[in-house]
């Protein structure tokens, strides 16, 4: 087995740092470009026709007085489901990592994995029911269809709450795994 010298380790370290700085610089340029592409603050004529519909009819269609909540929890709830799917994948990847790395899993750690998995399962079952009832997954049509118009806001809060629960549980599970991994390598 070849022995690594200090100079080769140093050159690898410098090359990884250079790649990281290039990546961060590219990300900063991309974010700056997105920032300067935004319409001016207070612009009453949004660039996209969908945005104007959300702003004009959001309160009456969703029941939310805040346009932000109307868009996030009602109109764009499908995007929240995709966000939830990412954190479900993170939870499963961490579980696989713990098994492969032979990291112990205490019963208190399992709670976070169970919460993430269970809240995602509820969300996907509700979404499946929505698809079976010819709704557009879990948007306002799903909640107001079987439960009436008044259930629309409550359903949006349920969707948002389940996504938030999955996200927090998954991140806590990841944090505990990271701390446990650092203890093992120390």
PAZAPA-4460 file (N, C-alpha, C; in steps of 0.05 Angstrom, whole numbers, plus 32768, in hexadecimal, padded with zeros to 4 digits):
% residues 186
    n_x    n_y    n_z   ca_x   ca_y   ca_z    c_x    c_y    c_z   seq   type   mol
   8011   7FE8   8000   8000   8000   8000   8012   8019   8000     1      X     A
   800C   802B   7FEF   801D   8043   7FEC   8017   8056   8003     2      X     A
   802D   8063   800B   802B   8076   8021   8027   8092   8016     3      X     A
   8014   80A0   8022   800F   80BC   801A   8023   80CE   8027     4      X     A
   802D   80E0   8018   803F   80F4   8024   802F   810C   802C     5      X     A
   803B   811D   803C   802E   8135   8045   8028   8148   802E     6      X     A
   8039   8148   8019   8034   815A   8003   801C   8151   7FF2     7      X     A
   8018   8137   7FEF   8001   812D   7FE0   7FE7   8133   7FEF     8      X     A
   7FE8   8130   8009   7FD0   8136   8019   7FCA   8154   8017     9      X     A
   7FDF   8164   8018   7FDB   8181   8017   7FD0   8189   7FFB    10      X     A
   7FDA   817D   7FE6   7FD0   8183   7FCB   7FB3   817A   7FC8    11      X     A
   7FAB   8163   7FD3   7F8F   815B   7FD2   7F7D   816E   7FE1    12      X     A
   7F87   8177   7FF8   7F78   818A   8009   7F73   81A4   7FFA    13      X     A
   7F89   81AE   7FED   7F87   81C7   7FDE   7F74   81C3   7FC6    14      X     A
   7F75   81AD   7FB8   7F64   81A9   7FA1   7F47   81A7   7FA9    15      X     A
   7F41   819A   7FBF   7F25   8198   7FC9   7F1B   81B4   7FD1    16      X     A
   7F2C   81C4   7FDE   7F24   81DF   7FE5   7F1F   81F0   7FCD    17      X     A
   7F30   81EC   7FB8   7F2D   81FC   7F9F   7F12   81F5   7F92    18      X     A
   7F0C   81DB   7F91   7EF2   81D2   7F85   7EDB   81DE   7F95    19      X     A
   7EDD   81DD   7FB0   7EC8   81E8   7FC1   7EC4   8206   7FBC    20      X     A
   7EDA   8215   7FBA   7ED8   8232   7FB5   7ECC   8238   7F9A    21      X     A
   7ED4   8228   7F86   7EC9   822C   7F6B   7EAA   8227   7F6B    22      X     A
   7EA2   8212   7F79   7E86   820B   7F7B   7E77   8221   7F8A    23      X     A
   7E82   822B   7FA0   7E74   8241   7FAF   7E73   825A   7F9E    24      X     A
   7E88   8260   7F8F   7E87   8278   7F7E   7E72   8276   7F68    25      X     A
   7E70   825E   7F5C   7E5C   825A   7F47   7E40   825C   7F53    26      X     A
   7E3C   8251   7F6B   7E22   8253   7F79   7E1C   8270   7F7F    27      X     A
   7E2F   827F   7F88   7E2B   829C   7F8E   7E23   82AB   7F75    28      X     A
   7E30   82A6   7F5F   7E29   82B3   7F46   7E0C   82AC   7F3E    29      X     A
   7E05   8292   7F40   7DEA   828A   7F39   7DD5   8297   7F4B    30      X     A
   7DDA   8298   7F65   7DC7   82A5   7F77   7DC5   82C3   7F72    31      X     A
   7DDC   82D0   7F6C   7DDB   82EC   7F65   7DCB   82F1   7F4C    32      X     A
   7DCF   82E0   7F38   7DC0   82E3   7F1F   7DA2   82E0   7F25    33      X     A
   7D9A   82CD   7F36   7D7E   82CA   7F3D   7D74   82E2   7F4C    34      X     A
   7D84   82EE   7F5D   7D7C   8305   7F6C   7D77   831D   7F5B    35      X     A
   7D89   8322   7F47   7D85   8339   7F36   7D6F   8335   7F22    36      X     A
   7D66   831C   7F1E   7D51   8316   7F0B   7D35   8319   7F18    37      X     A
   7D34   831C   7F32   7D1A   831F   7F3F   7D0D   833A   7F37    38      X     A
   7CF3   833B   7F36   7CE6   8355   7F30   7CEA   8368   7F47    39      X     A
   7CE9   8382   7F42   7CED   8395   7F57   7CD8   8392   7F6E    40      X     A
   7CE0   839A   7F85   7CCF   8398   7F9D   7CB6   83AA   7F99    41      X     A
   7C9F   83A0   7F9D   7C86   83AF   7F9A   7C7B   83AF   7F7E    42      X     A
   7C87   839F   7F6C   7C7D   839E   7F51   7C61   8392   7F51    43      X     A
   7C4D   83A0   7F46   7C32   8396   7F46   7C2B   8385   7F2E    44      X     A
   7C3D   8382   7F1C   7C39   8372   7F04   7C4D   835C   7F03    45      X     A
   7C48   8345   7F11   7C5B   8330   7F12   7C62   8325   7EF6    46      X     A
   7C79   831A   7EF3   7C83   8310   7EDA   7C72   82F9   7ECF    47      X     A
   7C69   82E8   7EE0   7C5B   82D0   7ED7   7C3D   82D2   7EDC    48      X     A
   7C2D   82C8   7ECA   7C10   82CA   7ECC   7C06   82B9   7EE4    49      X     A
   7C14   82A4   7EEA   7C0B   8293   7F01   7C0F   82A2   7F1B    50      X     A
   7C25   82B1   7F1D   7C2A   82C0   7F35   7C14   82D5   7F3A    51      X     A
   7C0B   82E2   7F25   7BF6   82F6   7F28   7BDC   82E9   7F31    52      X     A
   7BD7   82D1   7F27   7BBE   82C3   7F2F   7BC0   82BC   7F4D    53      X     A
   7BD8   82B2   7F55   7BDC   82AB   7F72   7BD8   82C4   7F83    54      X     A
   7BE3   82DA   7F7B   7BE0   82F3   7F8B   7BC4   82FE   7F8B    55      X     A
   7BB7   82FD   7F74   7B9C   8309   7F72   7B87   82F8   7F7F    56      X     A
   7B88   82DE   7F7C   7B73   82CD   7F86   7B7B   82BB   7F9D    57      X     A
   7B93   82BE   7FA7   7B9D   82AC   7FBC   7B8C   82AC   7FD5    58      X     A
   7B84   82C3   7FDF   7B75   82C5   7FF8   7B59   82B8   7FF5    59      X     A
   7B4C   82BE   7FDF   7B31   82B3   7FDC   7B30   8296   7FD5    60      X     A
   7B45   828C   7FC6   7B45   826F   7FBF   7B50   825D   7FD4    61      X     A
   7B63   8267   7FE4   7B70   8256   7FF8   7B67   825B   8014    62      X     A
   7B5E   8272   801A   7B57   8279   8036   7B6D   8284   8046    63      X     A
   7B85   8286   803A   7B9C   8292   8048   7B9D   82AF   8042    64      X     A
   7BA2   82C0   8056   7BA5   82DC   8051   7BC1   82E3   8048    65      X     A
   7BD4   82D2   804D   7BEF   82D5   8045   7BF4   82C8   802A    66      X     A
   7BFD   82D8   8016   7C03   82CC   7FFC   7C18   82B7   7FFD    67      X     A
   7C2C   82BB   800E   7C42   82A7   8011   7C37   828C   801A    68      X     A
   7C25   828C   802E   7C1A   8273   8038   7C07   8267   8023    69      X     A
   7BF8   8277   8015   7BE6   826D   8001   7BF6   825F   7FEB    70      X     A
   7C0C   826A   7FE2   7C1B   825E   7FCD   7C29   8245   7FD8    71      X     A
   7C37   8247   7FEE   7C47   8231   7FF9   7C35   8219   8001    72      X     A
   7C21   821E   8011   7C12   8208   801D   7BFA   81FF   800C    73      X     A
   7BF1   820F   7FF9   7BDA   8207   7FEA   7BE0   8203   7FCC    74      X     A
   7BE7   8218   7FBE   7BEB   8216   7FA1   7C03   8204   7F9A    75      X     A
   7C19   8206   7FA9   7C31   81F8   7FA2   7C37   81E1   7FB5    76      X     A
   7C22   81D4   7FC0   7C27   81BF   7FD3   7C35   81A7   7FC7    77      X     A
   7C32   81A3   7FAC   7C40   818D   7F9F   7C5E   8191   7FA2    78      X     A
   7C68   81AA   7FA1   7C84   81AF   7FA5   7C8D   81A8   7FC2    79      X     A
   7C7B   81AC   7FD5   7C81   81A3   7FF0   7C84   8185   7FF2    80      X     A
   7C74   8177   7FE3   7C76   815A   7FE3   7C91   8151   7FD8    81      X     A
   7C9A   815E   7FC3   7CB5   8157   7FB8   7CCA   815E   7FCC    82      X     A
   7CC7   8174   7FDB   7CDA   817B   7FF0   7CDA   8166   8006    83      X     A
   7CC2   815C   800C   7CBF   8147   8020   7CCD   812D   8016    84      X     A
   7CCA   8127   7FFD   7CD7   8110   7FF2   7CF5   8111   7FF4    85      X     A
   7D01   8128   7FF1   7D1E   812B   7FF5   7D26   8124   8011    86      X     A
   7D17   812D   8025   7D1E   8128   8041   7D18   810B   8049    87      X     A
   7D04   80FF   803C   7D00   80E2   8040   7D18   80D2   8036    88      X     A
   7D22   80DA   801E   7D3A   80CD   8013   7D52   80D1   8025    89      X     A
   7D54   80E9   8031   7D6A   80EE   8044   7D68   80DC   805C    90      X     A
   7D50   80D8   8067   7D4C   80C7   807E   7D55   80AA   8077    91      X     A
   7D4C   80A1   8060   7D53   8085   8058   7D71   8082   8052    92      X     A
   7D7D   8096   8046   7D9A   8095   8041   7DAA   8095   805B    93      X     A
   7DA1   80A4   806F   7DAF   80A4   8089   7DAB   8089   8097    94      X     A
   7D94   807D   8094   7D90   8062   80A0   7DA2   804E   8093    95      X     A
   7DA5   804F   8079   7DB8   803E   806A   7DD4   8043   8073    96      X     A
   7DDB   805D   8076   7DF6   8064   807F   7DFC   8059   809A    97      X     A
   7DE9   805B   80AC   7DED   8050   80C7   7DF1   8032   80C7    98      X     A
   7DE3   8025   80B6   7DE6   8007   80B4   7E01   8000   80A9    99      X     A
   7E09   800E   8093   7E22   8008   8086   7E3A   800E   8097   100      X     A
   7E39   8025   80A5   7E4F   802D   80B6   7E4D   8021   80D2   101      X     A
   7E39   8010   80D7   7E36   8003   80F0   7E35   8016   8108   102      X     A
   7E26   802C   8104   7E21   803F   8119   7E09   8036   8129   103      X     A
   7E0C   8038   8143   7DF5   802F   8154   7DDD   8041   8151   104      X     A
   7DC6   8035   8154   7DAD   8044   8152   7D9E   8040   816C   105      X     A
   7D9F   8055   817C   7D91   8054   8196   7D73   8057   8191   106      X     A
   7D63   804D   81A4   7D46   8050   81A1   7D3D   806D   819E   107      X     A
   7D4A   8080   81AC   7D42   809C   81A9   7D49   80A6   818D   108      X     A
   7D5D   809B   8180   7D63   80A3   8164   7D4E   8099   8151   109      X     A
   7D44   8082   8156   7D30   8076   8144   7D17   8087   8143   110      X     A
   7D11   8096   8158   7CF9   80A7   8158   7CF9   80BA   8141   111      X     A
   7D11   80C6   813C   7D13   80DA   8126   7D0F   80CD   810B   112      X     A
   7D1A   80B5   8107   7D16   80A7   80EE   7CF8   809F   80EB   113      X     A
   7CEC   8095   8100   7CD0   808E   80FF   7CBE   80A6   80F9   114      X     A
   7CC3   80BC   8105   7CB3   80D4   8101   7CB5   80DD   80E3   115      X     A
   7CCD   80DD   80D9   7CD2   80E5   80BD   7CC4   80D2   80AA   116      X     A
   7CC7   80B8   80AF   7CBB   80A4   809D   7C9C   80A4   809F   117      X     A
   7C92   80A7   80B8   7C75   80A6   80BC   7C67   80BF   80B0   118      X     A
   7C73   80D6   80B5   7C66   80EE   80AA   7C67   80EE   808B   119      X     A
   7C7C   80E4   8080   7C7D   80E2   8062   7C69   80CE   8058   120      X     A
   7C66   80B8   8067   7C52   80A4   805F   7C36   80AF   805F   121      X     A
   7C2F   80BE   8074   7C15   80CA   8075   7C11   80DD   805E   122      X     A
   7C25   80ED   8058   7C24   8100   8042   7C20   80F3   8027   123      X     A
   7C2E   80DD   8023   7C2C   80CF   8009   7C12   80BF   8007   124      X     A
   7C08   80B5   801D   7BEE   80A8   801C   7BD8   80BC   8015   125      X     A
   7BD9   80D4   8022   7BC6   80E9   801C   7BC8   80F1   7FFF   126      X     A
   7BE0   80F3   7FF5   7BE5   80FA   7FD9   7BDA   80E5   7FC6   127      X     A
   7BDD   80CC   7FCD   7BD3   80B6   7FBD   7BB4   80B7   7FBC   128      X     A
   7BA8   80BC   7FD4   7B8B   80BF   7FD5   7B82   80D6   7FC3   129      X     A
   7B91   80EC   7FC4   7B8B   8103   7FB3   7B8C   80FC   7F95   130      X     A
   7BA1   80ED   7F8D   7BA3   80E5   7F71   7B8D   80D2   7F69   131      X     A
   7B85   80C0   7F7B   7B6F   80AD   7F75   7B55   80BC   7F72   132      X     A
   7B52   80D3   7F80   7B38   80E1   7F7E   7B39   80F7   7F68   133      X     A
   7B4C   80F3   7F56   7B4E   8105   7F3E   7B56   8121   7F46   134      X     A
   7B63   8125   7F5D   7B6C   813F   7F64   7B89   8142   7F5B   135      X     A
   7B92   815B   7F5B   7BAD   8161   7F53   7BC0   815E   7F6B   136      X     A
   7BC4   8145   7F73   7BD4   813D   7F8A   7BC8   8149   7FA4   137      X     A
   7BD5   815C   7FB1   7BCB   8166   7FCA   7BC7   8184   7FCA   138      X     A
   7BBE   818F   7FB5   7BB9   81AB   7FB4   7B9D   81B1   7FC0   139      X     A
   7B94   81C9   7FBC   7B7B   81D1   7FC9   7B63   81C0   7FC0   140      X     A
   7B65   81B4   7FA8   7B4F   81A4   7F9E   7B4C   818A   7FAF   141      X     A
   7B62   817F   7FB8   7B61   8167   7FC8   7B52   816B   7FE2   142      X     A
   7B5A   8180   7FF1   7B4E   8184   800B   7B32   818E   800A   143      X     A
   7B2C   819F   7FF7   7B11   81AA   7FF5   7AFD   8197   7FE9   144      X     A
   7B07   8184   7FD8   7AF5   8171   7FCC   7AE6   815F   7FE0   145      X     A
   7AF4   814E   7FEF   7AE5   813D   8001   7ADB   814A   801B   146      X     A
   7AE9   815F   8023   7AE3   816B   803E   7AD5   8186   803D   147      X     A
   7AD1   8191   8025   7AC4   81AB   8023   7AD9   81C2   8023   148      X     A
   7AD0   81D9   801B   7AE2   81F0   8017   7AF0   81F9   8030   149      X     A
   7AE3   81F5   8047   7AEF   81FE   8060   7B07   81EC   8068   150      X     A
   7B09   81D5   805E   7B1F   81C3   8065   7B38   81CA   8056   151      X     A
   7B36   81DB   8042   7B4D   81E2   8031   7B64   81ED   8041   152      X     A
   7B60   8200   8052   7B76   820C   8061   7B81   81F8   8075   153      X     A
   7B70   81E9   8082   7B79   81D5   8095   7B8A   81BF   8087   154      X     A
   7B82   81B7   8070   7B91   81A4   8061   7BAC   81AE   8058   155      X     A
   7BAD   81C7   8051   7BC6   81D3   8049   7BD9   81D4   8061   156      X     A
   7BCE   81DA   8079   7BDF   81DA   8091   7BE8   81BD   8097   157      X     A
   7BD7   81AA   8093   7BDF   818E   8097   7BF6   8186   8085   158      X     A
   7BF3   818D   806B   7C09   8187   8058   7C23   8194   8060   159      X     A
   7C22   81AE   8066   7C3A   81BC   806E   7C45   81B2   8088   160      X     A
   7C34   81AB   809B   7C3E   81A0   80B4   7C4C   8185   80B1   161      X     A
   7C41   8174   80A0   7C4D   815A   809C   7C68   815D   808E   162      X     A
   7C6A   816F   807B   7C84   8174   806E   7C98   817F   8082   163      X     A
   7C8F   8192   8093   7CA1   819D   80A7   7CAA   8188   80BB   164      X     A
   7C98   8177   80C3   7C9F   8161   80D6   7CB3   814E   80C9   165      X     A
   7CAF   8147   80B0   7CC3   8136   80A3   7CDE   8143   80A1   166      X     A
   7CDE   815D   809A   7CF7   816B   8097   7D06   816D   80B1   167      X     A
   7CF9   8175   80C6   7D06   8178   80E0   7D10   815D   80EB   168      X     A
   7CFF   8148   80E8   7D07   812E   80F2   7D1F   8123   80E2   169      X     A
   7D1F   8128   80C8   7D35   811E   80B7   7D4F   812D   80BE   170      X     A
   7D4D   8147   80C1   7D65   8157   80C8   7D70   8150   80E4   171      X     A
   7D5E   814B   80F7   7D67   8142   8111   7D74   8127   8110   172      X     A
   7D69   8115   8100   7D75   80FA   80FC   7D90   80FD   80EF   173      X     A
   7D93   810F   80DC   7DAD   8113   80CF   7DC1   811F   80E3   174      X     A
   7DB8   8132   80F3   7DCA   813F   8106   7DD4   812A   811A   175      X     A
   7DC2   811A   8125   7DCA   8105   8138   7DDD   80F1   812C   176      X     A
   7DD9   80EB   8113   7DEC   80D8   8105   7E07   80E5   8101   177      X     A
   7E07   80FE   80FA   7E20   810C   80F6   7E30   810D   8110   178      X     A
   7E23   8114   8126   7E30   8116   8140   7E3B   80FA   8148   179      X     A
   7E2A   80E5   8144   7E32   80CA   814B   7E4A   80C1   8139   180      X     A
   7E4A   80C9   8120   7E60   80C2   810E   7E7A   80CF   8117   181      X     A
   7E78   80E9   811F   7E90   80F7   8129   7E9B   80EA   8142   182      X     A
   7E89   80E1   8154   7E93   80D3   816C   7EA1   80BA   8166   183      X     A
   7E97   80AB   8151   7EA3   8092   814A   7EBF   8096   813E   184      X     A
   7EC2   80AB   812E   7EDC   80AF   8121   7EF0   80BC   8134   185      X     A
   7EE7   80C8   814A   7EF9   80D5   815D   7F08   80C1   816E   186      X     A
***
